[in-house]
Amino acid sequence: DNLIDCKYHQLDIKFITFLMKQEQEKTYLYFKQYGTDYLYPEVEIKTQDNFLDVDLPKVPSKLKQIISRASEYETQCILETRSKIFRFHKNITENIISGGVIYGIGKTKPIAEIRFDSRRDKPALFLWLPCSSSQVINQTSRRTFLRIRIWTDWKTVFHLGYIRTGNGVMVTSEEYKTFPINLIPASLLPFKRSSDNRLQMQKNLIAIEGKIANYQHSLDAFEQDQFFRNQYTTEILNIFTWIRRDIYYQKRGEALALSIQDYINLITNRKKHHCELLLSNILDLSKAEFTIENFIELAFYERLLSRKNTTE
């Protein structure tokens, strides 16, 4: 039918066919004018990524200081992460701040921050992520980004925690079970909070142990008795899971980071209330692993595409 239309039409119509060919490690799209031997210039298809080919700036002294205290593996991962961030966009900036290095689109949209955590004797990664669905501010729906600490082995993400500035005092549930007592936030130690639920839970634990009669004894048990600490940690996690409705709960003084499973539970709970958590875009509930690459890419693309946002 197209050939018949072309035959009786007054316009000059050319038909073009195309072909995709793989040559070595590159893919090309070829165009040919139908009925002739004329070939148009081939077009290379970028099959891997759309990153810019940029000359990386010199590694700043602050970052050198951080990686000098890191393992060889951590150093390699940090430099690879830095390279990837710079290749996202031509306007990526790298700025020295107190305690670390921060990356962003210009100076108003931070994406990532790298610091050194002396408590754990290793580098710490922070990402600005859309951790909640939009908030209504002055009757206007706006997307909210939070500065989230990422607990990772630089391949998989294990825990998330909102920390406004610095490295914070937040710990994961695993750290809660194993850290020396001086590294655990006071709000997580026995009898340090006035919450009725917490106090009742601690009284129950004391009753179970029998030998514990007061705060100092329970604190000693928390530090010296692994069985008691495991019980206590389980009870704290149960309470936190029950009362925590989103990642903003840390704003009210909590100091226990969310595991990925905790976050999946939040996603499930929030969906029941028709309130989407934006991180669910990258959390595939059918998979057991969540890669650091996905989180970094989300931090960048959400920052780039979001025109109205708040930053914390």
C-alpha positions in Angstrom: 0.0 0.0 0.0 2.8 2.4 0.8 4.4 1.7 -2.6 1.1 2.4 -4.4 0.6 5.6 -2.4 4.1 6.7 -3.4 3.5 5.9 -7.1 0.4 8.2 -7.3 1.4 10.9 -4.9 2.8 14.2 -6.0 5.2 14.5 -3.0 8.8 13.2 -3.2 8.7 10.3 -0.7 11.7 8.2 0.2 11.4 4.9 2.2 14.1 4.2 4.7 15.0 0.7 6.1 17.1 0.2 9.2 19.3 -2.5 10.6 21.0 -2.9 14.0 24.4 -4.6 14.0 26.8 -5.6 16.8 30.5 -4.9 16.0 33.0 -5.9 18.7 31.6 -4.3 21.8 29.6 -1.6 20.1 26.1 -1.5 18.6 25.3 0.5 15.5 22.0 1.5 13.8 22.3 1.5 10.0 19.8 3.3 7.6 19.4 2.5 3.9 17.2 4.2 1.3 14.7 1.6 0.0 15.2 0.6 -3.6 18.8 2.1 -3.8 22.2 1.3 -2.5 22.4 4.6 -0.6 23.5 4.2 3.0 23.2 7.0 5.7 26.0 7.4 8.3 25.6 4.8 11.0 24.6 5.8 14.5 26.2 4.3 17.6 23.8 3.1 20.2 25.0 3.6 23.8 24.1 0.2 25.3 25.8 0.5 28.7 25.1 3.9 30.2 24.6 7.5 29.4 27.4 8.8 31.6 29.5 11.8 30.5 33.1 11.3 29.5 34.6 13.9 31.8 38.1 14.6 33.1 37.9 14.1 36.9 39.2 16.9 39.0 42.2 16.3 41.3 41.2 14.3 44.4 40.9 16.9 47.2 43.1 16.7 50.2 40.1 16.1 52.5 39.1 13.0 50.5 42.7 11.8 50.5 42.7 12.1 54.2 39.6 10.0 54.5 40.8 7.2 52.2 44.2 7.2 53.8 42.5 5.7 56.8 40.3 3.2 54.8 41.1 -0.3 53.6 42.3 -0.8 50.0 38.9 -2.2 49.0 37.1 0.8 50.6 39.4 3.2 48.9 38.8 1.7 45.5 35.0 1.8 46.0 35.1 5.4 47.1 37.1 6.5 44.1 34.8 4.5 41.8 31.7 6.1 43.4 33.3 9.6 43.0 34.0 8.9 39.4 30.4 7.8 38.7 28.9 10.8 40.4 31.0 13.2 38.3 29.9 11.4 35.2 26.2 11.9 35.9 26.1 15.6 35.0 28.3 18.4 33.8 27.2 20.6 36.8 28.3 18.2 39.5 30.4 20.0 42.2 32.7 18.7 44.8 33.0 20.8 48.0 35.0 20.4 51.1 33.0 20.7 54.3 33.8 20.2 58.0 34.5 16.5 58.4 34.0 15.4 54.8 33.4 16.0 51.1 30.0 16.7 49.6 28.8 16.3 46.0 25.8 17.9 44.3 24.2 19.5 41.3 25.5 23.0 41.9 25.4 24.1 45.5 21.7 23.8 46.2 21.0 20.1 45.5 23.4 17.8 47.4 23.5 14.2 46.3 26.2 12.4 48.3 28.6 13.0 51.2 31.6 11.0 52.2 33.0 11.3 55.8 35.2 9.2 58.1 33.5 7.6 61.0 36.0 7.4 63.8 33.6 5.4 66.0 33.6 2.6 63.5 37.1 3.4 62.0 35.8 3.4 58.5 34.4 5.8 55.8 30.7 6.7 56.0 28.4 7.3 53.0 25.4 9.6 53.1 22.8 10.1 50.3 20.0 12.7 49.9 17.1 10.4 49.1 13.3 10.9 48.5 12.5 8.9 51.6 8.9 10.0 51.9 6.1 10.8 49.5 5.3 14.4 49.0 4.5 16.6 51.9 1.9 19.4 51.8 3.5 22.7 52.7 1.4 25.8 52.4 -1.1 23.7 50.5 1.5 22.9 47.9 2.7 19.3 47.3 6.5 19.1 47.6 8.9 16.2 47.5 11.1 15.9 50.6 14.7 14.8 50.5 16.5 13.6 53.6 20.2 13.1 54.4 20.3 9.3 54.9 23.3 7.4 56.2 23.8 4.2 54.1 25.2 1.1 55.9 26.9 -0.8 53.2 29.8 -3.0 52.2 29.9 -0.9 49.0 28.0 -3.5 47.1 24.8 -4.1 49.1 22.8 -1.7 51.3 21.9 -3.1 54.7 20.5 -0.3 56.8 19.2 3.3 56.4 19.1 6.1 58.9 18.1 9.8 58.9 21.0 11.8 60.4 20.7 15.6 60.1 24.4 16.5 60.5 27.8 14.8 61.1 28.0 11.0 61.7 25.4 11.0 64.3 25.0 8.5 67.2 22.6 6.1 65.4 23.4 2.4 65.5 22.0 -0.6 63.6 20.3 -3.5 65.4 23.5 -5.6 64.9 25.6 -2.9 66.4 23.2 -2.6 69.2 23.9 -6.2 70.2 27.7 -5.9 70.0 28.9 -2.4 70.5 30.6 -1.3 73.8 28.1 0.4 76.0 29.9 3.8 75.6 29.2 3.7 71.8 25.4 3.1 72.2 23.1 6.2 72.3 21.8 6.9 75.8 18.2 6.8 74.6 18.7 3.1 73.8 20.1 2.1 77.2 17.9 0.6 79.9 15.6 3.0 81.8 17.0 6.1 80.0 13.6 6.9 78.4 10.3 7.7 80.0 8.1 6.0 77.5 5.5 3.8 79.2 6.0 1.1 76.7 9.7 1.1 77.2 9.5 1.2 81.0 7.0 -1.7 81.0 9.1 -3.7 78.7 12.2 -3.2 80.9 10.2 -4.2 84.0 9.2 -7.4 82.2 12.8 -8.1 81.4 13.9 -7.5 84.9 11.2 -9.8 86.2 12.4 -12.4 83.8 16.0 -12.1 85.0 14.9 -11.9 88.6 18.4 -11.0 89.7 18.1 -7.4 88.3 16.6 -5.0 90.8 17.5 -1.5 89.6 18.8 0.5 86.7 22.5 0.1 87.4 22.1 -3.7 87.6 20.1 -3.8 84.4 22.7 -1.6 82.7 25.4 -3.9 83.9 23.4 -6.9 82.6 23.0 -5.1 79.2 26.8 -4.7 79.0 27.9 -8.0 80.4 25.1 -10.5 79.8 24.7 -11.3 76.1 21.5 -13.2 76.7 19.9 -10.2 78.4 21.1 -7.9 75.7 19.7 -10.0 72.9 16.3 -10.1 74.7 16.4 -6.4 75.3 17.3 -5.7 71.6 14.4 -7.9 70.5 12.0 -6.0 72.6 13.3 -2.6 71.5 13.0 -3.7 67.8 9.4 -4.9 68.4 8.5 -1.5 69.9 10.2 0.5 67.2 8.6 -1.5 64.5 5.2 -1.0 66.0 5.4 2.8 66.5 7.6 3.8 63.6 5.5 4.9 60.6 8.2 6.4 58.4 11.9 7.3 58.5 11.1 10.7 60.0 10.6 9.0 63.3 14.3 9.6 64.1 13.4 13.3 64.2 11.7 12.6 67.5 14.9 11.3 69.1 15.1 7.6 68.1 18.6 6.3 67.4 18.1 2.9 65.8 18.7 2.7 62.0 16.2 0.9 59.8 17.2 -2.4 58.2 16.2 -3.0 54.6 13.6 -5.5 55.9 12.3 -2.8 58.3 11.9 -0.5 55.3 10.1 -3.1 53.3 7.7 -3.4 56.2 7.2 0.3 56.2 6.5 0.3 52.4 3.9 -2.5 52.9 2.3 -0.6 55.8 2.3 2.7 54.0 0.8 1.3 50.8 -2.1 0.0 52.9 -2.8 3.6 53.7 -2.3 4.7 50.1 0.8 6.7 50.9 3.7 5.8 48.7 7.3 5.7 49.8 9.5 6.8 47.0 12.3 4.4 47.8 10.0 1.6 46.9 10.9 2.4 43.3 14.2 0.6 43.9 13.3 -1.9 46.6 12.2 -5.0 44.8 10.4 -7.0 47.5 11.2 -10.3 45.7 15.0 -9.8 46.0 17.2 -10.2 49.0 19.9 -7.8 47.9 19.8 -4.1 47.2 22.8 -2.6 45.5 24.5 0.7 46.3 24.5 1.6 42.6 20.7 1.7 42.6 20.6 4.0 45.6 23.2 6.4 44.2 21.5 6.5 40.8 18.2 7.2 42.6 19.7 10.0 44.6 21.0 11.7 41.4 18.1 11.2 39.1 15.5 12.3 41.7 17.6 15.4 42.4 17.9 16.2 38.7 14.3 15.7 37.8 12.8 17.2 40.9 12.0 20.9 40.5 10.3 21.5 43.8 11.9 19.9 46.8 13.0 20.6 50.3 16.4 19.6 51.6 17.5 18.5 55.1 
